[in-house]
């Protein structure tokens, strides 16, 4: 089996396939597998899949106990009780630097299963499998191909799935050391009429920060972006002001990151090729579910092909992949729609949400995460793994 992309999505699905006894090779166009970027939120649904994959997340990042939502004028909207969510869903919620998550995923992962400096250029479906041609002239053959190569997926382009479209927003974001932030288990989200911002502890003194602002294709980057950010967000909250006092133009050098959204594709037309993670369904980071949805893809795909082996026919593989795509489509479409909702609101729009109790806010989010996370499949995999694990006496 061939996986294109050695990021979080690709290594996750490769771990699952190797766990289930499949022969897997991962290819990546980069020179190595090191991850850049900031931190990501692993919700309980993603944490459950990581546990199933045998990834030890103990001590990684910062477990969260609550999320405080405020307006830019300081009015309270809600406080989500993350501890209550954890009790209901059975797994932690944490903020973890992307590089740390990838390091944990690569722990005990066989290095000879990853081939770098391999940029895919061609996909050829054959009667008995699929072949990928790379820019260096090499070719790899396998029973099936999984495109897990992110937003700008080469495999998505090669199979003719529609391209992602910008949403009209972007994020200026990164990590900063902020030992002055006292409460390390509380995340802050502040919403205003002109944008929104977040300050989420990511382990130790590290804090993930972001500032969401409108964006268009004719965007002209400010010469001094920190001044533009401060002019919009200064005074929104004490944690935000702490971040703004630390940031420099150098911290914003790689931003902004435009938000994109893929039309979630219908099941592909056929053949032993499928997509996973951002290659299948890039969505804005507003709901912090991108990585978690990739992990759920891994879980469902692994379960769907668990009964297949090297002797399975091409028709059987194709049916399994279409079943995986169909199973994921409804849930991931719902999450994508929520993630694509307007990120900025006036106080008057937010006022009705402030009338709801914190318990109700928490309950609604918990229910949404549960019903979009394939609880039946997760429970079946947990039972299968329990049976496969010898009992120590």
Helices and strands as residue ranges (DSSP letters): E 2-4, H 8-19, E 25-27, E 39-42, H 44-52, E 62-63, E 66-71, E 76-81, H 82-89, E 94-97, H 98-106, G 111-113, E 114-115, E 120-126, E 129-134, E 139-142, E 145-147, H 154-158, E 165-177, E 186-191, E 196-201, E 206-214, H 225-233, H 238-246, G 249-252, E 257-261, E 273-275, H 278-281, G 285-287, H 290-304, H 314-339, H 347-355, H 358-371, H 375-388
